Amino acid sequence: MYINIKVYLHSKGTKFLQSGSFPVPNSDYKKDPDWAAAIAAYEWIQQIKIDFAASEDFRIDEVTYNGDIDITDLVKKL
C-alpha cells in the first residue's frame, strides 16, 4: 500500500516542503498506521539530509501523511 507524506523541514536558514508517495507494508499499516507512516517518513528524511547536505541547523518542523494526519512527534522520536 502507498501513503502520501509531506515533510516541512528547515536547513541552511530556509524552510522547505517535500512531498511524495511511499510504500508501506500492509500488515504494518493495519497494526499501527501512524507508526508505519513515521518509519517511512523517517527513512525518507534521512535520504533528504544526505541528498541536500543538510546543515547544522537542520530540523523537522512538521510531518503529515494522507492529508492532515500529524506524525511529527513520532518521527522526531525515531
Secondary structure, DSSP 8 states (H G I E B T S, - for coil): -EEEEEEEEEETTEEEEEEEEEE--HHHHHH-HHHHHHHHHHHHHHHHHHHTT--TT-EEEEEEETTTEE-HHHHHH-
